[in-house]
Amino acid sequence: MDAKVFDKSKLPSRHTTMGPSRAPHRSYLYAMGLSEEQINQPLVGVATCWNEAAPCNISLMRQAQHVKKGVAAAHGTPREFTTITVTDGIAMGHQGMKASLVSRDVIADTVELTMRGHCYDAIVGLAGCDKSLPGMMMSMVRLNVPSIFIYGGSILPGSFKGRPVTVQDVFEAVGQHSVGNMSDEDLHELEQVACPSSGACGAQFTANTMATVSEAIGLALPYSAGAPAPYEIRDRFCSAAGEKVMELIARNIRPRDIVTLQALENAATVVAASGGSTNAALHLPAIANEIGIKFDLFDVAEIFKRTPYIADLKPGGKYVAKDMFEVGGIPLLMKTLLDGGFLHGECMTVTGRTIAENMDYVKWNDDQDVVYPVSNPITPTGGVVGLKGNLAPEGAIVKVAGMAEQTFTGPARCFDSEELAFEAVNNREYEEGEVLVIRYEGPKGGPGMREMLATTAALYGQGMGEKMALITDGRFSGATRGFCIGHVGPEAAVGGPIGLLKDGDIISIDAVNGTIEVDLSDEELAARAKEWKPRETDYTSGAIWKYAQTVGSAVNGAVTHPGGWEEKNCYADV
């Protein structure tokens, strides 16, 4: 195909580059050194979440330059811009985490506004940390111009006293240190060696989970999401993406041709098969919302229930993203699932070919034990399970990958914020066998639905990870392990049952049958609901207040706008 042949009269950039009335607009483009030829080519937004906040994002600027070279080589004109990122590892465990989930929707909104305001014809989006990945993909399906997603890549594992380590080990070391099982010197050494390069957290935490999703859902080039950030091959993937997006413009292949219900099901399948983060059950419904596709937490959970867990990845398993890339990458996982009948092979991808056609080139690797055959899975059902019951009528979710016991019953010990819970754990003010309840941390109640990694990691570090359960209307990090149930809905801030609990109430969790119950009658719950009063939030202005006014329930992805359901027109067709 001759990628030079583009009809600008049908592209969004016609509004800023064509005709005598657009002379003032073109003058700005000339001011930036563009030639007449470049102005008359398609304008491609190259969006990055680059910043100096964390290693997840630090290499994105470099990678964007290679995208731009690819766009230019295929006769397009790249226009680079950046948006925000809030990096969970640094925001974790304090009030900064309230900004994390909020940032997902702000990223989607800012990319949309930049594209709309400047009338770009396509987008290549680069993201590195947890919320930036779904945020970027949400903007792509919202705008519906030809799009390719690029993950910035994972970090390399560190080495501490001869064993590989990740940032998860550092969080858990805080708990070990608090009970005297790790010295000041060892903790200091560990924090210096755990994160030795650029890139996002290396295990199957949220960033790598959503990177896996990007390939499975069809928005990323095969293999591109698995390569670690420091590997030079990332630059080749970026150049290829820049060239390929020009072909997508020529062929008019758009994100909504790619992200269908079947593609969303494929995405949920790879999450379950890889023991991925529970946060995917929040982000996949949010992506679906942009198009107006019903795909809520229960739909995700149904797929988790029927999908075998076959990738032995941390935090529940042995390996990190680099290991899977080096034995065959995400395509190896997808090929195994496709051959086993767990993926929809007919789904279109940004290669211009279907999933099945892409997988024709993938061969099984016998010389590895990172990915298991579906005929011999690690466990027969997915690494993430949905729960429902009188404590969570709108559902909840738990990651069971690597867990030996999947049922738990114990008395509640209730906390109305993460800080109170962490203080109690740090001071060992709990009893073995209890269910710690952290509430008023949901989307509205937080506001912002914080992750609870600091608390769960401290429990694990104290040797109590398998002896306690923890439930919250907030979220858990992809690095969380143990019996930790998140996304409990309705949340406490709107009068959900989790807000009615009292210390000592008996809670039963069954991840085998998918239930979460409190031993209270409907009458008792109703009586407590009459006495319940909403709590005031400390956030009464600013972005986090604004988020709380519009955010919906976790069951539908904690979204902040009506989405495709109410859309009258989309940007690509204006």
C-alpha positions as CSV (number, residue, x, y, z in Angstrom):
1,M,0.0,0.0,0.0
2,D,1.2,3.5,-0.8
3,A,1.0,5.3,2.5
4,K,1.5,8.6,0.8
5,V,-2.1,8.6,-0.5
6,F,-4.3,10.4,2.0
7,D,-7.4,12.4,1.4
8,K,-7.0,15.3,3.9
9,S,-10.6,16.5,3.2
10,K,-11.8,13.5,5.2
11,L,-9.4,13.8,8.1
12,P,-9.8,16.0,11.3
13,S,-6.8,18.1,10.4
14,R,-8.7,19.6,7.5
15,H,-10.2,22.0,10.1
16,T,-6.8,23.6,10.8
17,T,-4.8,23.2,7.6
18,M,-7.1,23.5,4.5
19,G,-8.4,26.5,2.7
20,P,-7.8,30.3,2.8
21,S,-9.6,30.8,6.1
22,R,-7.0,28.6,7.8
23,A,-4.0,30.8,6.9
24,P,-3.7,32.0,10.5
25,H,-3.7,28.4,11.8
26,R,-1.0,27.4,9.3
27,S,1.1,30.4,10.3
28,Y,1.5,28.8,13.7
29,L,2.7,25.5,12.1
30,Y,5.2,27.4,9.9
31,A,6.4,29.1,13.1
32,M,7.4,25.7,14.5
33,G,9.5,24.9,11.4
34,L,7.0,22.8,9.5
35,S,7.1,22.8,5.7
36,E,4.1,23.1,3.4
37,E,4.5,19.4,2.6
38,Q,4.4,18.5,6.3
39,I,1.4,20.6,6.9
40,N,-0.4,18.9,4.0
41,Q,0.3,15.4,5.5
42,P,-1.8,13.8,8.2
43,L,-1.0,15.2,11.6
44,V,-0.3,12.4,14.2
45,G,-0.5,13.1,17.9
46,V,2.4,11.4,19.8
47,A,1.1,11.4,23.4
48,T,3.3,10.4,26.3
49,C,3.0,10.3,30.0
50,W,6.6,11.3,30.4
51,N,7.8,12.8,33.7
52,E,10.5,12.6,36.2
53,A,8.3,11.3,39.0
54,A,9.3,7.6,38.7
55,P,11.2,5.1,36.6
56,C,8.0,3.9,34.9
57,N,7.9,7.1,32.8
58,I,11.4,8.3,32.5
59,S,12.2,6.5,29.2
60,L,9.0,7.6,27.4
61,M,10.5,10.8,25.9
62,R,13.2,8.8,24.3
63,Q,10.8,6.3,22.9
64,A,8.5,9.0,21.6
65,Q,11.4,10.3,19.3
66,H,11.5,6.9,17.6
67,V,7.7,6.9,17.1
68,K,8.1,10.3,15.5
69,K,10.8,9.0,13.1
70,G,8.4,6.1,12.1
71,V,5.6,8.5,11.4
72,A,7.8,10.8,9.3
73,A,9.2,7.8,7.4
74,A,5.7,6.9,6.4
75,H,4.8,10.4,5.2
76,G,3.0,11.7,8.3
77,T,3.7,14.7,10.5
78,P,4.1,13.8,14.2
79,R,3.1,16.3,16.9
80,E,4.4,15.3,20.3
81,F,2.6,16.3,23.5
82,T,2.6,15.1,27.1
83,T,0.0,14.5,29.8
84,I,0.2,13.8,33.5
85,T,1.0,10.6,35.4
86,V,0.6,9.8,39.1
87,T,2.9,6.9,39.9
88,D,1.4,4.5,42.4
89,G,4.6,3.3,44.0
90,I,5.4,6.8,45.2
91,A,1.8,7.9,45.9
92,M,1.2,4.7,47.9
93,G,0.4,4.7,51.6
94,H,-0.5,8.4,52.1
95,Q,-2.9,11.0,50.9
96,G,-1.2,11.2,47.5
97,M,-2.8,7.9,46.5
98,K,-6.2,9.7,46.3
99,A,-4.8,11.3,43.1
100,S,-4.0,7.9,41.4
101,L,-7.3,6.7,40.1
102,V,-8.4,10.3,39.5
103,S,-5.4,10.6,37.1
104,R,-6.7,7.8,34.9
105,D,-9.7,9.9,33.8
106,V,-7.7,13.1,33.7
107,I,-5.2,11.5,31.3
108,A,-8.1,10.4,29.1
109,D,-9.6,13.9,29.2
110,T,-6.4,15.8,28.6
111,V,-5.5,13.6,25.6
112,E,-9.0,14.1,24.2
113,L,-8.8,17.8,24.7
114,T,-5.4,18.1,23.0
115,M,-6.5,16.0,20.1
116,R,-9.8,17.9,19.7
117,G,-8.2,21.3,20.1
118,H,-5.6,20.7,17.4
119,C,-7.5,18.4,15.1
120,Y,-4.9,15.6,14.9
121,D,-5.7,12.7,12.6
122,A,-4.4,9.8,14.6
123,I,-2.6,9.0,17.9
124,V,0.3,6.9,19.1
125,G,0.1,6.9,22.9
126,L,2.9,5.9,25.2
127,A,2.3,5.1,28.9
128,G,4.3,3.6,31.7
129,C,2.6,3.4,35.0
130,D,-0.6,1.8,36.3
131,K,-3.4,4.3,35.6
132,S,-1.7,5.9,32.5
133,L,-2.2,2.7,30.5
134,P,-6.0,2.5,30.8
135,G,-6.2,6.3,30.6
136,M,-4.5,6.3,27.3
137,M,-6.5,3.4,25.9
138,M,-9.7,5.1,27.1
139,S,-8.8,8.2,25.1
140,M,-8.2,6.1,22.0
141,V,-11.5,4.5,21.9
142,R,-13.2,7.7,22.9
143,L,-11.7,9.7,20.0
144,N,-11.9,6.7,17.6
145,V,-9.1,8.0,15.3
146,P,-6.5,5.4,14.1
147,S,-4.5,4.6,17.2
148,I,-1.6,2.5,18.5
149,F,-0.8,2.0,22.1
150,I,2.8,1.6,23.3
151,Y,3.9,0.5,26.8
152,G,7.1,2.0,28.0
153,G,8.3,-1.4,29.3
154,S,9.0,-3.0,32.6
155,I,11.9,-2.5,35.0
156,L,14.6,-5.1,35.3
157,P,14.6,-7.1,38.6
158,G,17.0,-6.1,41.3
159,S,19.4,-8.4,43.2
160,F,19.6,-8.6,47.0
161,K,22.0,-11.0,48.7
162,G,22.0,-13.2,45.6
163,R,18.2,-13.4,45.0
164,P,16.1,-11.4,42.5
165,V,13.8,-8.8,44.1
166,T,11.2,-6.2,43.1
167,V,9.6,-3.2,44.8
168,Q,7.1,-5.7,46.3
169,D,9.9,-7.0,48.4
170,V,10.7,-3.5,49.7
171,F,7.1,-2.9,50.7
172,E,7.0,-6.3,52.5
173,A,10.4,-5.5,54.1
174,V,8.8,-2.6,55.9
175,G,6.6,-5.1,57.7
176,Q,9.6,-7.3,58.5
177,H,11.5,-4.3,59.8
178,S,8.5,-3.3,62.0
179,V,8.7,-6.6,63.9
180,G,12.5,-6.7,64.2
181,N,13.0,-9.3,61.4
182,M,15.1,-7.0,59.2
183,S,17.9,-4.7,60.3
184,D,18.1,-1.0,59.4
185,E,21.2,-1.8,57.3
186,D,19.4,-4.5,55.2
187,L,16.4,-2.4,54.6
188,H,18.6,0.4,53.5
189,E,20.5,-1.9,51.1
190,L,17.3,-3.4,49.7
191,E,15.8,-0.1,48.9
192,Q,18.9,0.8,46.9
193,V,19.0,-2.3,44.8
194,A,15.4,-3.3,44.2
195,C,14.8,-1.0,41.2
196,P,17.9,-1.0,39.1
197,S,16.6,0.5,35.8
198,S,13.9,2.5,34.1
199,G,10.6,0.9,33.6
200,A,7.4,0.0,35.4
201,C,7.2,-2.5,38.3
202,G,8.4,-5.8,36.9
203,A,5.9,-8.4,38.1
204,Q,2.3,-8.9,37.0
205,F,1.1,-5.8,38.9
206,T,-1.3,-3.3,37.3
207,A,1.1,-1.8,34.8
208,N,2.2,-5.2,33.3
209,T,-1.4,-6.5,33.6
210,M,-2.7,-3.6,31.5
211,A,0.3,-3.9,29.1
212,T,-0.8,-7.5,28.6
213,V,-4.3,-6.2,28.0
214,S,-3.0,-3.8,25.3
215,E,-1.8,-6.7,23.1
216,A,-4.8,-8.9,23.8
217,I,-7.3,-6.2,23.1
218,G,-5.6,-5.5,19.8
219,L,-4.3,-1.9,20.4
220,A,-0.6,-2.8,20.7
221,L,1.8,-4.4,18.2
222,P,2.6,-8.1,19.1
223,Y,5.5,-8.5,21.5
224,S,5.8,-4.7,22.0
225,A,4.3,-4.8,25.6
226,G,6.7,-7.4,26.9
227,A,10.1,-5.9,26.2
228,P,11.7,-4.3,29.3
229,A,12.2,-0.5,29.2
230,P,16.0,-0.6,28.9
231,Y,16.1,-3.0,25.9
232,E,17.0,-1.3,22.7
233,I,14.4,-3.3,20.8
234,R,11.8,-1.0,22.4
235,D,13.0,1.8,20.0
236,R,12.3,-0.5,17.1
237,F,8.8,-1.3,18.3
238,C,8.2,2.5,18.6
239,S,9.4,3.2,15.0
240,A,7.3,0.4,13.7
241,A,4.2,1.8,15.6
242,G,4.8,5.2,14.0
243,E,4.9,3.7,10.5
244,K,2.0,1.3,11.2
245,V,-0.4,4.1,12.4
246,M,0.0,5.7,9.0
247,E,-1.2,2.5,7.4
248,L,-4.2,2.5,9.8
249,I,-5.1,6.0,8.6
250,A,-4.9,4.9,4.9
251,R,-7.0,1.8,5.6
252,N,-9.4,3.7,8.0
253,I,-8.9,1.0,10.8
254,R,-10.1,2.6,14.0
255,P,-10.1,1.6,17.7
256,R,-13.8,0.8,17.7
257,D,-13.2,-1.7,14.8
258,I,-10.7,-3.3,17.2
259,V,-12.1,-2.9,20.7
260,T,-15.3,-5.0,20.6
261,L,-17.1,-7.0,23.2
262,Q,-15.1,-10.0,22.0
263,A,-11.8,-8.1,22.3
264,L,-12.7,-7.1,25.9
265,E,-13.4,-10.7,26.7
266,N,-10.0,-11.5,25.3
267,A,-8.4,-8.9,27.5
268,A,-10.1,-10.3,30.6
269,T,-9.0,-13.8,29.7
270,V,-5.3,-12.8,29.6
271,V,-5.6,-11.1,32.9
272,A,-7.0,-14.2,34.5
273,A,-4.5,-16.5,32.8
274,S,-1.6,-14.4,33.9
275,G,-2.8,-13.9,37.5
276,G,-3.0,-10.2,36.8
277,S,-4.1,-7.3,38.9
278,T,-7.6,-6.9,40.3
279,N,-7.5,-3.4,39.0
280,A,-8.2,-4.7,35.5
281,A,-11.8,-5.3,36.7
282,L,-12.0,-1.6,37.1
283,H,-10.2,-0.5,33.9
284,L,-11.8,-2.9,31.4
285,P,-15.4,-1.7,32.2
286,A,-14.1,1.9,32.0
287,I,-12.7,1.2,28.5
288,A,-16.0,-0.5,27.5
289,N,-17.9,2.6,28.8
290,E,-16.2,4.8,26.3
291,I,-17.8,2.8,23.5
292,G,-21.1,2.1,25.1
293,I,-20.5,-1.6,25.6
294,K,-21.9,-3.4,28.7
295,F,-19.0,-5.1,30.3
296,D,-19.0,-4.6,34.1
297,L,-17.3,-6.3,37.0
298,F,-19.6,-9.3,36.9
299,D,-18.9,-9.8,33.2
300,V,-15.2,-9.7,33.9
301,A,-15.6,-12.1,36.9
302,E,-17.5,-14.6,34.7
303,I,-14.5,-14.8,32.4
304,F,-12.1,-15.1,35.3
305,K,-14.2,-18.0,36.5
306,R,-13.7,-20.1,33.4
307,T,-10.1,-19.2,32.4
308,P,-7.1,-21.3,33.5
309,Y,-4.3,-19.7,35.4
310,I,-1.2,-20.6,33.3
311,A,1.5,-17.8,33.6
312,D,3.7,-18.3,36.7
313,L,4.3,-14.6,37.3
314,K,4.9,-12.6,40.5
315,P,3.4,-11.7,42.9
316,G,1.8,-15.1,43.2
317,G,4.4,-17.0,41.1
318,K,8.1,-17.1,40.3
319,Y,8.8,-14.9,37.3
320,V,8.6,-11.3,36.1
321,A,7.7,-9.6,32.8
322,K,11.3,-9.8,31.5
323,D,11.3,-13.6,31.9
324,M,8.0,-14.0,29.9
325,F,9.3,-11.7,27.2
326,E,12.5,-13.7,26.8
327,V,10.6,-17.1,26.4
328,G,8.1,-15.9,23.9
329,G,6.3,-12.9,25.3
330,I,2.6,-12.1,25.5
331,P,2.0,-13.8,22.2
332,L,3.1,-17.1,23.7
333,L,0.5,-16.7,26.4
334,M,-2.1,-15.7,23.8
335,K,-1.3,-18.5,21.4
336,T,-1.7,-21.1,24.2
337,L,-5.1,-19.6,25.1
338,L,-6.2,-19.4,21.5
339,D,-5.3,-23.0,20.7
340,G,-7.2,-24.0,23.9
341,G,-10.3,-22.2,22.7
342,F,-10.2,-19.4,25.3
343,L,-9.7,-16.4,22.9
344,H,-11.8,-15.0,20.1
345,G,-9.4,-15.3,17.1
346,E,-11.5,-13.2,14.7
347,C,-10.8,-9.9,16.5
348,M,-9.1,-7.3,14.4
349,T,-5.8,-5.7,15.7
350,V,-3.6,-2.7,14.8
351,T,-1.5,-5.0,12.6
352,G,-4.4,-5.0,10.2
353,R,-4.7,-8.7,10.8
354,T,-6.8,-10.7,13.3
355,I,-5.6,-12.2,16.5
356,A,-5.7,-15.7,14.9
357,E,-3.6,-14.4,11.9
358,N,-1.1,-12.8,14.2
359,M,-0.8,-16.0,16.2
360,D,0.0,-18.0,13.0
361,Y,3.6,-16.9,13.5
362,V,3.9,-18.0,17.1
363,K,5.3,-21.4,18.1
364,W,5.1,-23.1,21.5
365,N,8.4,-23.1,23.5
366,D,9.1,-26.3,25.3
367,D,12.2,-24.9,26.9
368,Q,10.5,-22.7,29.5
369,D,8.2,-23.0,32.5
370,V,6.9,-19.5,32.7
371,V,3.8,-20.2,30.7
372,Y,2.0,-23.6,31.2
373,P,-0.1,-25.4,28.6
374,V,-3.8,-24.9,29.1
375,S,-4.0,-28.7,29.4
376,N,-1.8,-28.5,32.5
377,P,-2.6,-25.2,34.2
378,I,-1.2,-23.9,37.5
379,T,-4.9,-23.9,38.6
380,P,-8.0,-24.7,36.5
381,T,-9.6,-21.3,37.1
382,G,-8.3,-17.7,36.8
383,G,-6.0,-16.0,39.2
384,V,-8.6,-13.3,39.9
385,V,-12.1,-14.1,41.3
386,G,-15.3,-12.0,41.5
387,L,-17.4,-12.2,44.7
388,K,-20.9,-11.2,45.6
389,G,-23.1,-11.5,48.7
390,N,-24.9,-9.4,51.3
391,L,-21.7,-7.6,52.1
392,A,-21.1,-6.7,48.5
393,P,-24.4,-6.6,46.4
394,E,-22.5,-4.8,43.7
395,G,-19.7,-7.2,43.8
396,A,-16.1,-7.4,45.0
397,I,-12.9,-8.9,43.7
398,V,-10.0,-11.0,45.0
399,K,-6.7,-12.2,43.5
400,V,-6.2,-15.9,44.3
401,A,-3.1,-16.6,42.2
402,G,-0.7,-18.5,44.4
403,M,-3.1,-18.8,47.3
404,A,-3.4,-22.3,48.9
405,E,-6.6,-21.5,50.9
406,Q,-9.5,-19.8,49.2
407,T,-12.0,-19.6,52.0
408,F,-11.8,-17.5,55.2
409,T,-14.1,-16.7,58.1
410,G,-13.4,-14.4,61.0
411,P,-14.5,-11.4,63.1
412,A,-14.4,-7.9,61.6
413,R,-12.1,-5.2,62.9
414,C,-13.2,-2.0,61.3
415,F,-11.2,1.1,60.2
416,D,-12.5,4.2,58.6
417,S,-9.3,5.0,56.7
418,E,-6.2,3.4,55.4
419,E,-4.0,5.4,57.8
420,L,-5.9,4.0,60.9
421,A,-5.5,0.5,59.5
422,F,-1.8,0.8,58.8
423,E,-1.1,2.3,62.2
424,A,-2.9,-0.7,63.8
425,V,-1.0,-3.2,61.7
426,N,2.3,-1.5,62.3
427,N,1.7,-1.6,66.0
428,R,0.4,-5.2,65.9
429,E,-3.0,-4.0,67.3
430,Y,-5.0,-6.9,65.8
431,E,-5.6,-10.6,66.4
432,E,-4.7,-13.5,64.1
433,G,-7.8,-14.7,62.3
434,E,-9.5,-11.4,62.0
435,V,-10.9,-9.7,58.9
436,L,-9.6,-6.2,58.7
437,V,-12.1,-3.8,57.2
438,I,-10.9,-0.6,55.6
439,R,-13.8,1.6,54.4
440,Y,-14.7,5.1,53.2
441,E,-11.9,4.6,50.7
442,G,-14.2,4.0,47.6
443,P,-14.4,6.2,44.5
444,K,-16.6,8.8,46.2
445,G,-15.7,8.2,49.8
446,G,-11.9,8.4,49.5
447,P,-12.4,10.3,47.3
448,G,-10.2,8.4,44.8
449,M,-10.4,4.7,45.7
450,R,-6.9,4.3,47.1
451,E,-4.8,1.2,46.9
452,M,-3.8,-0.6,50.2
453,L,-0.4,-2.1,49.4
454,A,1.3,-0.5,52.4
455,T,-1.1,-2.2,54.8
456,T,-1.2,-5.6,53.0
457,A,2.6,-5.7,52.5
458,A,3.1,-4.9,56.2
459,L,0.9,-7.8,57.2
460,Y,2.9,-10.1,54.9
461,G,6.1,-8.8,56.3
462,Q,4.9,-9.6,59.8
463,G,4.2,-13.2,58.7
464,M,0.4,-12.7,58.9
465,G,-0.4,-12.6,55.2
466,E,-2.0,-16.1,55.2
467,K,-3.6,-15.7,58.6
468,M,-5.7,-12.7,58.1
469,A,-8.2,-11.3,55.5
470,L,-8.7,-7.7,54.5
471,I,-11.6,-6.2,52.7
472,T,-12.1,-2.6,51.4
473,D,-14.2,-0.5,49.2
474,G,-10.9,0.9,47.9
475,R,-8.5,-1.0,45.7
476,F,-5.5,-3.2,46.1
477,S,-2.2,-2.9,44.2
478,G,-1.3,-5.5,41.7
479,A,1.5,-6.3,44.0
480,T,-0.9,-7.2,46.8
481,R,-1.0,-10.9,47.8
482,G,-2.9,-12.7,50.5
483,F,-6.7,-12.8,51.2
484,C,-7.4,-9.3,50.2
485,I,-10.8,-8.3,48.8
486,G,-11.2,-4.9,47.0
487,H,-13.9,-3.0,45.1
488,V,-16.6,-3.9,47.6
489,G,-19.7,-2.2,46.5
490,P,-21.8,-0.3,47.2
491,E,-19.1,1.7,49.0
492,A,-19.5,2.9,52.5
493,A,-19.8,6.5,51.5
494,V,-23.2,5.8,49.8
495,G,-24.5,3.6,52.6
496,G,-23.2,0.3,51.4
497,P,-23.2,-2.7,53.8
498,I,-19.5,-2.3,54.4
499,G,-20.2,0.9,56.1
500,L,-22.7,-0.8,58.5
501,L,-20.2,-3.3,59.9
502,K,-19.2,-3.3,63.5
503,D,-16.2,-4.9,65.2
504,G,-16.8,-8.5,65.8
505,D,-19.3,-9.1,63.0
506,I,-18.5,-12.5,61.5
507,I,-17.5,-12.3,57.8
508,S,-17.2,-15.3,55.5
509,I,-15.4,-15.2,52.2
510,D,-15.5,-18.1,49.7
511,A,-13.4,-17.5,46.6
512,V,-14.3,-21.0,45.3
513,N,-18.0,-20.3,45.1
514,G,-17.6,-16.5,44.7
515,T,-19.4,-15.3,47.9
516,I,-18.8,-12.7,50.5
517,E,-21.2,-12.6,53.4
518,V,-21.6,-11.0,56.9
519,D,-23.6,-13.1,59.4
520,L,-26.3,-10.5,59.9
521,S,-30.0,-10.8,59.0
522,D,-31.6,-8.5,56.4
523,E,-33.6,-6.9,59.3
524,E,-30.4,-6.1,61.2
525,L,-28.7,-4.6,58.2
526,A,-31.9,-2.5,57.5
527,A,-31.9,-1.3,61.1
528,R,-28.3,-0.3,60.9
529,A,-28.9,1.5,57.6
530,K,-31.5,3.7,59.3
531,E,-28.9,4.8,61.9
532,W,-26.1,5.3,59.4
533,K,-25.1,8.9,58.5
534,P,-22.8,9.9,55.7
535,R,-19.3,11.1,56.6
536,E,-18.0,14.5,55.6
537,T,-14.9,14.5,53.3
538,D,-11.9,16.6,53.8
539,Y,-11.8,17.3,50.1
540,T,-14.2,20.1,49.5
541,S,-12.6,21.8,46.5
542,G,-10.1,21.1,43.7
543,A,-9.7,18.1,41.3
544,I,-10.4,15.4,43.9
545,W,-13.6,17.1,45.0
546,K,-14.6,17.5,41.3
547,Y,-14.0,13.8,40.8
548,A,-16.2,12.8,43.7
549,Q,-19.1,14.7,42.2
550,T,-19.2,12.7,39.0
551,V,-17.6,9.3,39.7
552,G,-19.8,6.2,39.5
553,S,-19.7,2.8,41.2
554,A,-16.7,0.5,40.9
555,V,-18.9,-2.2,39.4
556,N,-19.0,-0.1,36.2
557,G,-15.4,1.0,36.3
558,A,-15.6,4.1,38.5
559,V,-16.2,6.2,35.4
560,T,-16.8,10.0,35.4
561,H,-18.9,10.6,32.3
562,P,-21.8,8.8,30.4
563,G,-19.6,7.4,27.8
564,G,-20.7,5.9,24.5
565,W,-24.2,5.3,25.8
566,E,-25.0,9.0,25.5
567,E,-22.6,10.0,22.6
568,K,-24.2,11.9,19.8
569,N,-21.0,12.1,17.7
570,C,-17.4,11.1,18.2
571,Y,-14.4,13.2,17.5
572,A,-13.2,11.1,14.5
573,D,-16.4,11.9,12.6
574,V,-16.7,15.6,13.3
